[in-house]
Amino acid sequence: MVTEKKTTLKSNNIILEDREKLGISGVEYVESFNDNTIILFTSKGGLTIKGASLNISKLNLDDGNVTIQGIINSLNYTNKELSANKGGGLLGKMFK
């Protein structure tokens, strides 16, 4: 008997309000964050948010929703395949 594994990809939506409040759905996990940079992974790939006074005000990974407040200067996606092959953050980069 052959069993098929079905994966349901969450949709990924971004709502930016006045460059001060950012709502993101489809978030799988948050890799790192500080006042100037937040790195997270979504169903569509890695996402880096840069700005000032950044704060994760709501985080619900069960639903895949994140709300970020602060001054948003840039959003940058990375390819999902490239993000998966990075090798686990800082330690992966050190042992390449």
C-alpha positions, -999 to +999 in steps of 0.1 A: +000+000+000+014+034-010+006+063+012+008+099-001+020+127+021-001+157+014+014+190+025-008+221+027+011+253+022-002+282+041-008+313+021+015+342+027+001+377+030+017+409+041-002+440+052+019+472+058+001+501+075+018+535+073+052+518+074+047+514+111+026+482+115+033+450+096+010+420+096+023+387+081+005+354+076+021+321+066+050+324+090+066+291+099+092+303+124+113+333+135+150+328+132+163+360+149+152+395+158+165+427+173+156+464+171+168+468+135+163+434+118+139+405+120+145+373+100+117+348+097+106+320+074+073+319+056+056+293+035+070+312+004+106+316+017+128+336+040+118+371+048+141+398+062+125+430+077+148+459+083+139+491+101+142+509+135+126+502+169+112+469+155+091+449+180+072+417+175+039+426+192+020+395+183+033+360+175+011+330+169+030+302+151+001+278+154-019+301+130+013+314+113+006+351+121+030+377+132+025+415+139+055+437+139+055+474+150+082+500+144+096+519+115+097+495+085+124+504+059+126+472+038+112+438+032+134+412+014+124+377+004+149+349-002+141+318-022+126+290-001+150+264-015+180+286-008+168+293+027+164+256+035+200+250+023+216+277+043+227+254+070+212+265+103+221+301+108+254+312+123+268+278+131+260+266+096+279+295+081+309+289+103+312+252+093+307+257+055 
